[in-house]
């Protein structure tokens, strides 16, 4: 679990200083789908606060988007098969698209595609790394 928090911190640094591709959303979607624990909701809220702090935005906007995204994914866990590449791609794409539109970034569609592609790669990595300890259906 400690490496996940390092990834959260690196995604904050990347999003606030180097690029506008929302790596944080990709990591949050994968953690929500994979681990299915309540700490992901609190991590989303804290990640959003830190991201707002580093990006010099009013506190709480990003936290609200991240928390709603995690809530919606957890809500649809009961209705859909969430541990699939398709679900990870679509949810990461839509979450990134909404995030980028709310904060009025440029090239929204392309950045959302890149974020969704990175989420799928990260999900495949998590599946291969924790195949035995997680209940992941292929």
C-alpha positions as CSV (number, residue, x, y, z in Angstrom):
1,X,0.0,0.0,0.0
2,X,2.9,2.3,0.6
3,X,4.0,2.4,-3.1
4,X,0.4,3.5,-4.0
5,X,0.9,6.6,-1.8
6,X,4.2,7.3,-3.5
7,X,2.4,7.1,-6.9
8,X,-0.2,9.5,-5.5
9,X,2.5,12.0,-4.5
10,X,4.3,11.7,-7.9
11,X,1.0,12.2,-9.7
12,X,0.5,15.4,-7.7
13,X,4.0,16.7,-8.7
14,X,3.5,15.8,-12.3
15,X,0.0,17.3,-12.6
16,X,0.8,20.5,-10.8
17,X,4.2,21.3,-12.4
18,X,5.1,19.3,-15.5
19,X,2.0,18.3,-17.4
20,X,-1.7,18.7,-17.5
21,X,-2.5,15.0,-18.1
22,X,-4.5,13.9,-15.0
23,X,-2.4,10.9,-13.8
24,X,-4.1,11.2,-10.4
25,X,-7.5,10.2,-11.9
26,X,-5.9,7.2,-13.6
27,X,-4.4,6.0,-10.3
28,X,-7.6,6.7,-8.4
29,X,-9.7,4.7,-10.8
30,X,-7.3,1.8,-10.7
31,X,-7.1,1.8,-6.9
32,X,-10.9,2.1,-6.6
33,X,-11.5,-0.8,-9.0
34,X,-8.7,-3.0,-7.7
35,X,-8.6,-2.6,-3.9
36,X,-12.3,-1.9,-3.2
37,X,-11.5,-0.4,0.2
38,X,-12.8,2.7,2.0
39,X,-9.3,4.2,2.3
40,X,-9.4,5.1,-1.4
41,X,-12.2,7.6,-0.8
42,X,-10.2,9.3,1.9
43,X,-7.1,9.2,-0.3
44,X,-9.1,10.8,-3.2
45,X,-10.1,13.6,-0.9
46,X,-6.6,14.2,0.5
47,X,-5.1,13.9,-3.0
48,X,-7.5,16.5,-4.3
49,X,-6.6,18.9,-1.4
50,X,-2.9,18.5,-2.0
51,X,-3.4,19.0,-5.7
52,X,-5.4,22.2,-5.2
53,X,-2.7,23.4,-2.8
54,X,0.1,22.8,-5.2
55,X,-1.8,24.1,-8.2
56,X,-2.8,27.3,-6.4
57,X,-6.5,26.7,-6.8
58,X,-9.2,27.2,-4.3
59,X,-9.2,24.3,-1.9
60,X,-11.8,21.6,-2.4
61,X,-12.7,21.7,-6.1
62,X,-10.4,18.8,-7.1
63,X,-11.3,17.0,-3.9
64,X,-15.0,17.2,-4.8
65,X,-14.4,15.8,-8.3
66,X,-12.2,13.0,-7.1
67,X,-14.6,12.0,-4.3
68,X,-17.6,12.0,-6.6
69,X,-15.7,9.9,-9.2
70,X,-14.7,7.3,-6.5
71,X,-18.3,7.4,-5.2
72,X,-19.8,6.8,-8.7
73,X,-17.4,3.9,-9.4
74,X,-18.2,2.3,-6.0
75,X,-21.9,2.8,-6.7
76,X,-21.7,1.0,-10.1
77,X,-19.6,-1.8,-8.6
78,X,-22.7,-3.7,-7.8
79,X,-24.3,-3.3,-11.2
80,X,-21.3,-3.8,-13.6
81,X,-18.2,-5.9,-13.7
82,X,-15.7,-3.2,-12.7
83,X,-12.5,-5.2,-12.8
84,X,-12.2,-5.2,-16.5
85,X,-10.0,-3.2,-18.9
86,X,-13.0,-1.7,-20.6
87,X,-14.5,-0.4,-17.4
88,X,-11.1,1.1,-16.3
89,X,-10.7,2.7,-19.7
90,X,-14.2,4.2,-19.9
91,X,-14.3,5.4,-16.3
92,X,-10.8,6.9,-16.4
93,X,-11.6,8.6,-19.8
94,X,-14.9,10.1,-18.5
95,X,-13.4,11.2,-15.2
96,X,-10.4,12.8,-17.0
97,X,-12.7,14.4,-19.5
98,X,-14.9,16.0,-16.8
99,X,-11.9,17.1,-14.8
100,X,-10.2,18.7,-17.7
101,X,-13.4,20.4,-18.8
102,X,-14.2,21.8,-15.4
103,X,-10.7,23.4,-15.1
104,X,-10.9,24.5,-18.8
105,X,-7.7,22.9,-20.1
106,X,-6.8,22.7,-23.8
107,X,-6.8,19.5,-25.9
108,X,-9.2,17.8,-23.5
109,X,-10.0,14.8,-25.7
110,X,-6.4,13.9,-26.4
111,X,-5.4,14.3,-22.7
112,X,-8.3,12.2,-21.5
113,X,-7.3,9.4,-24.0
114,X,-3.7,9.5,-22.8
115,X,-4.9,9.3,-19.1
116,X,-7.3,6.4,-19.9
117,X,-4.5,4.6,-21.7
118,X,-2.2,5.1,-18.7
119,X,-4.9,3.8,-16.4
120,X,-5.2,0.6,-18.4
121,X,-1.5,0.1,-18.4
122,X,-1.4,0.7,-14.6
123,X,-4.3,-1.7,-14.1
124,X,-2.5,-4.4,-16.1
125,X,0.6,-3.9,-14.0
126,X,-1.5,-4.2,-10.8
127,X,-3.2,-7.4,-12.1
128,X,0.2,-9.0,-12.8
129,X,1.8,-7.8,-9.6
130,X,-1.0,-8.8,-7.2
131,X,-2.7,-11.6,-9.1
132,X,-2.7,-14.1,-6.2
133,X,-3.6,-11.7,-3.4
134,X,-6.5,-9.9,-5.1
135,X,-9.8,-11.3,-6.4
136,X,-9.5,-10.0,-10.0
137,X,-11.5,-11.6,-12.7
138,X,-9.9,-11.6,-16.2
